[in-house]
């Protein structure tokens, strides 16, 4: 009887976790083309176009990505 009592008190073996391959964090350089809405104050459409062409103004909305391309994978 004491042997049976010892069997009942023994802890059950813990299930072994499945072996998974260890993941790593990778970084990459991505080329992203966006369509954004920009704003500039001007007196005429021609003046606004000239200001935008010169790089004036500011971004009104962040826009959305229209193309994403992997430039290079950065490895340590």
LINNOR-V444302 format. One record per residue. PSI is psi in radians with two decimals (999 if undefined). Layout:
((PSI) (PSI))
This chain:
((-0.72) (-0.56) (-0.70) (-0.65) (-0.67) (-0.66) (-0.68) (-0.50) (-0.29) (2.35) (2.54) (2.55) (2.33) (2.42) (2.44) (2.30) (2.60) (2.43) (2.15) (2.56) (2.49) (2.26) (2.73) (2.73) (2.19) (2.56) (2.65) (2.72) (2.19) (2.38) (2.10) (2.18) (2.25) (2.69) (2.02) (2.71) (2.18) (2.72) (2.52) (2.53) (2.27) (2.89) (-0.48) (2.83) (-0.62) (-0.72) (-0.69) (-0.76) (-0.75) (-0.71) (-0.78) (-0.76) (-0.60) (-0.07) (0.17) (2.94) (-3.09) (2.79) (2.20) (-0.67) (2.56) (-0.36) (-3.04) (2.66) (2.29) (-0.29) (2.39) (2.27) (2.37) (2.08) (-0.90) (2.64) (2.21) (2.12) (2.56) (999))
